[in-house]
Amino acid sequence: MKLTLHCIFISIALISLFPNLTNAQTEGNFIKASIGFGSSTSNYEEENPEIIDGFGFYAEGEYVMGVTKWFSIRPYAGVILTSSDDDKLKNPQGYKVETKAFFLGGKVRLCAPIPWVAPFIEAGIGTSLGSFETYTEVINVKKNGAQFHIPIGLGLAVGRKNNIEIGISFYAHPSAEQSFGGFTAGYSFPLD
């Protein structure tokens, strides 16, 4: 508790003393491109989870409207392609979690205006178009077409202009009984 209060006090003091350095999220319009490692998993805890994950590719693009240094609105579109390992599919139960989808929607981001390393959190609403398969001990679901999702993300904006990002994005699909996401690296390009 004591350490947390010290960190908060130091952060407030730095922001107050050096406001020109607080560029965690620049105001204006940007395009952000992210690419990374994708993963799909069941929404339920399983007895043997190592055999029921899908892994693959994740990519996303965002149109960033930086309203303030703390807040931005982000329409997004992307693709996720995951599949279960062939050796794991040979198990007697046939468990798998796979996603092949294009997704789009909108989210908002709150970002701490800290120089060089700025943490952020984001959430929104969207839809995914594609194929979703979830076969586990508890679930037997195969969905095709449009599925509602809830995106949640967190990460760090790093660099002198905070235009490089390292993050984790999750997309919960209640109707497909699965979630997918990505461990990503991204870069923001200014449009102004």
Backbone hydrogen bonds, N-H to C=O, Kabsch-Sander energy under -0.5 kcal/mol:
donor,donor_aa,acceptor,acceptor_aa,energy
5,L,1,M,-2.1
6,H,2,K,-1.9
7,C,3,L,-2.4
8,I,4,T,-2.4
9,F,5,L,-2.4
10,I,6,H,-2.6
11,S,7,C,-2.5
12,I,8,I,-2.5
13,A,9,F,-2.4
14,L,10,I,-2.6
15,I,11,S,-2.4
16,S,12,I,-2.3
17,L,13,A,-2.5
18,F,14,L,-2.6
21,L,18,F,-1.6
22,T,19,P,-1.1
23,N,21,L,-1.8
28,G,66,G,-1.9
30,F,64,V,-2.2
31,I,189,F,-2.2
32,K,62,E,-2.5
33,A,187,Y,-2.3
34,S,60,E,-3.0
35,I,185,A,-2.0
36,G,58,Y,-2.5
37,F,183,F,-1.8
38,G,56,G,-2.1
39,S,181,G,-2.3
40,S,54,G,-2.5
41,T,179,S,-2.6
42,S,52,I,-0.6
43,N,177,E,-1.8
51,I,48,N,-1.5
52,I,49,P,-1.5
54,G,40,S,-2.4
55,F,83,S,-2.3
56,G,38,G,-2.2
57,F,81,L,-2.2
58,Y,36,G,-1.9
59,A,79,V,-2.1
60,E,34,S,-2.3
61,G,77,A,-3.1
62,E,32,K,-2.5
63,Y,75,P,-2.3
64,V,30,F,-2.8
64,V,62,E,-0.7
65,M,63,Y,-0.5
65,M,73,I,-2.7
66,G,28,G,-3.5
66,G,64,V,-0.7
67,V,65,M,-1.1
67,V,71,F,-1.0
68,T,71,F,-2.1
72,S,109,R,-1.6
73,I,65,M,-2.0
74,R,107,K,-3.2
76,Y,105,G,-2.6
77,A,61,G,-2.1
78,G,103,F,-2.7
79,V,59,A,-2.5
80,I,101,A,-2.6
81,L,57,F,-2.5
82,T,99,T,-3.4
83,S,55,F,-1.8
89,L,85,D,-1.7
90,K,86,D,-0.8
90,K,87,D,-0.6
91,N,88,K,-1.3
94,G,91,N,-1.1
96,K,135,Y,-2.4
98,E,133,E,-2.4
99,T,82,T,-0.8
100,K,131,S,-2.4
101,A,80,I,-2.5
102,F,129,L,-2.6
103,F,78,G,-2.4
104,L,127,T,-2.5
105,G,76,Y,-1.9
106,G,125,I,-2.3
107,K,74,R,-1.4
108,V,123,A,-2.7
109,R,72,S,-2.3
110,L,121,I,-2.7
111,C,70,W,-2.2
112,A,119,P,-2.3
114,I,112,A,-2.3
117,V,115,P,-2.2
118,A,157,A,-2.9
120,F,155,G,-2.2
121,I,110,L,-2.2
122,E,153,G,-2.5
123,A,108,V,-1.8
124,G,151,P,-1.4
125,I,106,G,-2.3
126,G,149,H,-2.1
127,T,104,L,-2.8
128,S,147,Q,-2.8
129,L,102,F,-3.7
130,G,128,S,-0.5
130,G,145,G,-2.1
131,S,100,K,-2.6
132,F,143,K,-2.9
133,E,98,E,-2.5
134,T,141,V,-3.1
135,Y,96,K,-3.4
136,T,139,I,-2.9
141,V,134,T,-2.9
143,K,132,F,-2.9
145,G,130,G,-1.8
147,Q,128,S,-2.7
149,H,126,G,-2.6
150,I,172,A,-1.6
152,I,170,F,-2.6
153,G,122,E,-2.4
154,L,168,I,-2.1
155,G,120,F,-1.7
156,L,166,I,-2.8
157,A,118,A,-2.8
158,V,156,L,-0.6
158,V,164,I,-3.5
159,G,116,W,-1.3
162,N,159,G,-0.8
164,I,158,V,-1.8
165,E,186,G,-2.5
166,I,156,L,-2.3
167,G,184,T,-2.1
168,I,154,L,-2.7
169,S,182,G,-2.2
170,F,152,I,-3.2
171,Y,180,F,-3.0
172,A,150,I,-2.2
173,H,178,Q,-2.3
177,E,173,H,-0.6
177,E,174,P,-0.7
178,Q,173,H,-1.5
179,S,41,T,-2.6
180,F,171,Y,-2.0
181,G,39,S,-2.1
182,G,169,S,-1.9
183,F,37,F,-2.2
184,T,167,G,-2.4
184,T,182,G,-0.7
185,A,35,I,-2.0
186,G,165,E,-2.6
187,Y,33,A,-2.1
188,S,163,N,-2.2
189,F,31,I,-3.4
191,L,29,N,-2.5
192,D,29,N,-0.6
